[in-house]
Amino acid sequence: MNKEKVMKIAHFSYVGIFTAMFGYTLLPKLPYLWLAIALVGGVLLAVKNNFLKTAHSRNKIRMLDIVIVLGLIVMIFLAPMPAIIKEVIILIVAFFYYVYCYKIMLKELSDE
């Protein structure tokens, strides 16, 4: 698969996962909508990780995906703070994590 398609899959996977988390903190009365969006994002994350060539990069990204997503989920449900603070934290973490993974994927896919 070419680089542009893989990068689009990566983009939509992170948008799906982080939009679901952000949306749940904003409108918790629609849990099935956010669960469906998160499910689509999670499937795209798994597909995206299979396109990485080296096992080291693949495992590194998978573990970081798991840690970041679970950490944010725990923060959403257990942290006693206002929703606006949670949303800001999600946006900051999502931005920096997306940039970090994007750099790794560009390096990985440009070696073709």
TAFENUR-V151498 format. One record per residue. N is the residue number from 1. RES is the residue in one letter. PSI is psi in radians with two decimals (999 if undefined). D_LAST is the distance of its C-alpha to the last C-alpha in whole Angstrom. Layout:
BEGIN
N | RES | PSI | D_LAST
N | RES | PSI | D_LAST
END
This chain:
BEGIN
1 | M | 2.52 | 11
2 | N | 2.89 | 10
3 | K | -0.69 | 9
4 | E | -0.70 | 13
5 | K | -0.72 | 14
6 | V | -0.70 | 13
7 | M | -0.60 | 14
8 | K | -0.72 | 18
9 | I | -0.76 | 18
10 | A | -0.77 | 18
11 | H | -0.86 | 20
12 | F | -0.51 | 23
13 | S | -0.79 | 23
14 | Y | -0.65 | 24
15 | V | -0.75 | 26
16 | G | -0.85 | 28
17 | I | -0.88 | 28
18 | F | -0.49 | 29
19 | T | -0.68 | 31
20 | A | -0.74 | 33
21 | M | -0.79 | 34
22 | F | -0.76 | 35
23 | G | -0.64 | 37
24 | Y | -0.67 | 39
25 | T | -0.48 | 40
26 | L | -0.82 | 41
27 | L | 1.41 | 43
28 | P | -0.11 | 43
29 | K | -0.04 | 46
30 | L | 1.02 | 43
31 | P | -0.55 | 41
32 | Y | -0.58 | 40
33 | L | -0.84 | 38
34 | W | -0.58 | 36
35 | L | -0.71 | 36
36 | A | -0.74 | 34
37 | I | -0.72 | 32
38 | A | -0.63 | 31
39 | L | -0.79 | 30
40 | V | -0.78 | 28
41 | G | -0.68 | 26
42 | G | -0.70 | 26
43 | V | -0.73 | 25
44 | L | -0.56 | 22
45 | L | -0.77 | 21
46 | A | -0.71 | 21
47 | V | -0.76 | 19
48 | K | -0.74 | 16
49 | N | -0.46 | 16
50 | N | -0.28 | 15
51 | F | -0.17 | 12
52 | L | 2.41 | 11
53 | K | -0.83 | 9
54 | T | 2.51 | 12
55 | A | -0.59 | 15
56 | H | -0.86 | 16
57 | S | -0.72 | 15
58 | R | -0.82 | 16
59 | N | -0.66 | 19
60 | K | -0.83 | 20
61 | I | -0.73 | 19
62 | R | -0.81 | 21
63 | M | -0.72 | 24
64 | L | -0.69 | 24
65 | D | -0.84 | 24
66 | I | -0.82 | 27
67 | V | -0.79 | 29
68 | I | -0.84 | 28
69 | V | -0.82 | 29
70 | L | -0.67 | 32
71 | G | -0.75 | 33
72 | L | -0.64 | 34
73 | I | -0.78 | 36
74 | V | -0.74 | 38
75 | M | -0.73 | 39
76 | I | -0.76 | 39
77 | F | -0.49 | 42
78 | L | -0.38 | 43
79 | A | 2.18 | 44
80 | P | 1.34 | 47
81 | M | 2.82 | 46
82 | P | 2.69 | 46
83 | A | -0.60 | 43
84 | I | -0.63 | 43
85 | I | -0.74 | 42
86 | K | -0.73 | 39
87 | E | -0.72 | 38
88 | V | -0.73 | 37
89 | I | -0.77 | 36
90 | I | -0.78 | 33
91 | L | -0.75 | 32
92 | I | -0.84 | 32
93 | V | -0.76 | 30
94 | A | -0.75 | 28
95 | F | -0.91 | 27
96 | F | -0.63 | 26
97 | Y | -0.69 | 24
98 | Y | -0.79 | 22
99 | V | -0.74 | 21
100 | Y | -0.85 | 20
101 | C | -0.59 | 18
102 | Y | -0.73 | 16
103 | K | -0.76 | 15
104 | I | -0.76 | 14
105 | M | -0.67 | 12
106 | L | -0.74 | 11
107 | K | -0.74 | 10
108 | E | -0.74 | 8
109 | L | -0.33 | 6
110 | S | -0.16 | 5
111 | D | 0.04 | 4
112 | E | 999 | 0
END
